[in-house]
C-alpha cells in the first residue's frame, strides 16, 4: 500500500542524488549529508511506496529498479514545475506579472480606459480590471478591498487614504454652438442666471460646485434647473438647445473640439479641481499595483483630454 501523505521532497531528492552520483556515499556528499541520513531517506521512500527503488551491487554501486526509474521521471517533472513556480513568484514580487484592480469615478471613463490600455501595452503579463462608478460606489469598493487604487476627485476622509495629484480637473459652463452667451466675451451674472441649467442629481460633486458658484454670483437669487441622470444625457440635451450646463471639461472635451458645444465665459470659471490617485493607507500596495502607480504618476496628466482655449 502506498502512503502518499508521508512522501517528502527530501526523500525524492535523495533518490535523484543516488541516481546522479552512483552511490550512497557520493550522493550524501553532494547533498551535504551523511551516508546514513541519505540511506534513511531512501528507506522511508521505499516503505512509503511499498517497493524497492534501488539495487545495490557488491561494489557499492547502485542502479534503479523499474519503479525507481518511474519515480525519477516524475521527480524531474516535479522539479521543473517547482522551478517554474519559483520563477513566477519572483516575477510577481518584482511586479512583472500579476493583477491590479482600478476604480474610476464616472467622469474618469473619458480617459481611464486609454490609460489602462497604455499600461497593459507596456506590461502584457499584468492583468488589469477597470471599474467605473459614482463617487460613493468607488469609495465603497476601496473600503471593501474590491479595488487596489482609485482615480477620483476630492479624496474621502474615511477610510484613511494616501492620495497623489494626477493633474488639473477644470469645470466649465457649456452651451450649444450659436447660443447667445457663447460669444467668447465675459457674460454678466444677470445674463447667466436667466438661463435654464441642466444638472445631475443632488449630491453630485459637479452640481455642488455649480450651486456654490451661482449662489455667490447671484447673491442667493434663484435660478431654474432641470435634473438629468447622466453627463451623456446632459450633453445631448445642451446640444439640442434645452439649456446650458456646468460640467467637467474632460467630459465635454470631444464636443468642444468638434464645435458641437462651446464654453461660456463667466466670472469664477473655470473652477479648477484636481484628479487624485488614491489607495487605502492600511493596505500596502502589491508590486504590480506599485508599478501601475508609478506609471500613472509618471505620465503627469498627459492622458487627460485636451480642452480648447
DOMI-382128 format. One record per residue (C-alpha): z, x, y; residue in one letter. Coordinates in steps of 0.1 Angstrom, whole numbers, padded with zeros to 4 digits, always signed. Each point is the difference from the previous one (the first is absolute). Layout:
BEGIN
ZXYa
...
# end
This chain:
BEGIN
+0000+0000+0000x
-0009+0014+0034x
+0027+0001+0026x
-0021-0003+0032x
+0029-0002+0024x
+0014+0033-0010x
-0032+0020+0005x
+0002+0022+0031x
-0023+0023+0020x
+0021+0029-0009x
-0006-0006-0037x
-0037-0005+0005x
-0003+0032+0021x
+0018+0020-0027x
-0028-0010-0024x
-0027+0010+0026x
+0017+0034+0005x
+0002+0006-0037x
-0037-0008-0005x
-0011+0021+0030x
+0022+0030-0009x
-0003+0000-0038x
+0037+0003-0008x
+0035-0013+0009x
+0010+0033+0015x
-0030+0003+0023x
+0003-0037+0009x
+0036+0005+0010x
-0008+0030+0022x
-0028-0020+0018x
+0024-0028+0007x
+0029+0021+0010x
+0021-0013-0029x
+0016+0014-0032x
-0018-0004-0033x
+0028-0023-0013x
-0004-0022+0030x
-0038-0004-0006x
+0007-0005-0037x
+0024-0028+0009x
-0025-0018+0022x
-0027+0002-0027x
+0024-0013-0026x
+0010-0029+0022x
-0037-0008+0007x
-0008+0000-0038x
+0030-0022-0007x
-0010-0025+0027x
-0035-0002-0013x
+0010+0000-0036x
-0024+0027-0011x
-0006+0038-0002x
-0019+0013+0030x
+0001+0038-0005x
-0005+0021-0031x
+0016+0035+0000x
-0015+0028-0020x
+0018+0029-0017x
-0011+0023+0029x
+0017-0022+0026x
-0033-0014+0013x
-0003-0037+0005x
-0027-0026-0004x
-0002-0037+0008x
-0002-0027-0026x
-0025-0029+0005x
+0027-0021+0018x
+0010+0030+0020x
-0036+0004+0013x
-0001-0037+0009x
+0033+0004+0020x
-0015+0030+0017x
-0031-0019+0011x
+0022-0028+0014x
+0022+0025+0018x
-0030+0015+0018x
-0009-0035+0012x
+0036-0005+0012x
+0001+0033+0019x
-0034-0008+0016x
+0014-0035+0011x
+0032+0016+0013x
-0020+0026+0020x
-0021-0028+0016x
+0032-0018+0008x
+0015+0030+0016x
-0032+0005+0021x
+0001-0037+0011x
+0036+0002+0009x
-0006+0031+0020x
-0029-0016+0018x
+0021-0031+0008x
+0027+0023+0014x
-0025+0018+0021x
-0015-0033+0013x
-0034+0005-0017x
+0002-0032-0021x
+0021-0032+0002x
+0003-0033+0017x
+0009-0011+0036x
+0006-0035+0013x
-0009-0006+0036x
+0006-0031+0021x
-0015-0009+0034x
+0006-0029+0023x
-0029-0024+0005x
-0016+0018+0030x
+0000+0032-0021x
-0027-0015-0022x
-0026+0010+0026x
+0005+0037-0008x
+0024+0005-0030x
-0027-0005-0027x
-0021+0027+0015x
+0030+0023+0002x
+0008-0006-0036x
-0036+0007-0010x
+0000+0033+0019x
+0032+0011-0017x
-0013-0009-0035x
-0032+0018+0006x
+0020+0032+0005x
+0025-0009-0028x
-0020-0018-0027x
+0029+0003-0026x
+0025-0018+0023x
-0001-0038-0004x
+0008-0020+0032x
+0010-0036+0002x
-0004-0016+0035x
+0020-0031+0008x
-0007-0021+0032x
+0025-0025+0014x
+0017-0012+0031x
+0029+0019+0014x
+0027-0018-0020x
-0019+0004-0033x
-0005+0037+0005x
+0037+0006+0009x
+0010-0019-0031x
-0023+0021-0022x
+0016+0032+0015x
+0035-0014-0007x
-0009-0009-0036x
-0017+0034-0006x
-0033-0018-0007x
-0018+0025+0023x
+0008+0036+0008x
-0011+0001+0037x
-0011-0025+0026x
-0023+0000+0030x
+0013-0023+0027x
+0011-0004+0036x
+0036+0001+0010x
+0021+0012-0030x
+0027-0023-0012x
+0037+0006+0006x
+0008-0008-0036x
-0005+0016-0024x
+0006+0034+0016x
-0034+0016+0001x
-0017+0033+0010x
-0029-0007+0023x
-0028+0022+0014x
-0024-0009+0028x
-0036-0002-0012x
-0018-0010+0033x
-0002-0024+0029x
-0003-0037-0006x
-0015-0018+0031x
+0003-0038+0005x
-0025-0017+0024x
-0013-0033+0012x
-0034-0009-0013x
-0025-0027+0010x
-0036-0009-0011x
-0029+0018+0016x
-0008-0018+0033x
+0035-0014+0006x
+0008-0003+0037x
+0030+0024-0004x
-0021+0026-0018x
-0013+0016+0031x
+0014+0035-0004x
+0022-0005+0030x
+0037-0007+0001x
+0009-0037-0003x
+0029-0016+0018x
+0030-0014-0019x
-0009-0035+0013x
-0035+0002-0014x
+0013+0013-0033x
+0026-0026-0004x
-0025-0028+0004x
-0016+0010-0033x
+0007-0014-0035x
+0015+0027-0022x
-0008+0000-0037x
+0031+0014-0018x
+0015+0008-0033x
+0030-0017-0015x
+0034+0003+0017x
+0017+0032-0010x
-0032+0020+0000x
+0005+0034+0017x
-0032-0003+0019x
+0009-0035+0013x
+0034+0012+0011x
-0016+0028+0020x
-0023-0025+0017x
+0027-0024+0008x
+0022+0027+0016x
-0030+0012+0021x
-0010-0035+0012x
+0036-0010+0007x
+0002+0030+0023x
-0034-0005+0017x
+0006-0037+0005x
+0037+0003+0008x
+0008-0026-0026x
-0029-0024+0007x
-0014-0019-0030x
-0034+0005-0016x
-0020-0016-0028x
-0001+0014-0035x
-0018-0010-0032x
+0014+0014-0033x
-0022+0014-0027x
+0007+0015-0033x
-0017+0034-0001x
-0015+0026+0023x
-0034-0007-0015x
+0002-0037+0009x
+0011+0009+0035x
-0029+0024+0005x
-0026-0026-0011x
+0016-0026+0022x
-0001+0023+0030x
-0037+0008-0007x
-0006-0037-0002x
+0015-0005+0035x
+0032-0019-0010x
+0022+0023+0020x
+0011+0036+0005x
+0023+0021-0020x
+0024+0029+0001x
-0006+0021-0031x
+0003+0035-0014x
-0029+0020+0013x
-0005+0013-0036x
-0005-0036-0012x
-0029-0006+0024x
-0016+0035+0002x
-0031-0011-0018x
-0006-0030+0021x
+0006+0019+0032x
-0025+0027-0010x
-0027-0025-0009x
+0006-0021+0032x
+0012-0032-0016x
+0033+0004+0017x
+0010+0017+0033x
+0033+0012+0014x
+0017-0018+0029x
+0015+0024+0025x
+0034-0014+0009x
+0032+0014+0014x
+0021+0017-0026x
-0027+0005-0026x
-0008+0016-0023x
+0035+0000-0014x
+0003+0031-0022x
+0021+0000-0030x
+0000+0025-0029x
-0010+0000-0036x
+0026+0015-0024x
+0001+0012-0035x
+0034-0007-0014x
+0019+0001-0033x
+0036-0007-0011x
+0023+0028+0009x
+0020-0003-0032x
-0030+0003-0023x
-0014+0036+0000x
-0038+0002-0001x
-0018+0011-0032x
-0023+0029+0002x
-0031-0022+0001x
+0015-0023+0027x
+0009+0031+0021x
-0036+0011-0004x
-0012-0033+0014x
+0025+0002+0028x
-0013+0035+0010x
-0036-0012-0003x
+0004-0030+0023x
+0022+0018+0026x
-0026+0029+0001x
-0027-0025+0010x
+0018-0006+0034x
-0013-0035+0002x
-0037+0009-0003x
-0005-0029-0025x
+0011-0026+0026x
-0028-0023+0012x
-0016+0011+0033x
+0003-0024+0029x
-0026+0002+0028x
+0013+0009+0035x
# end
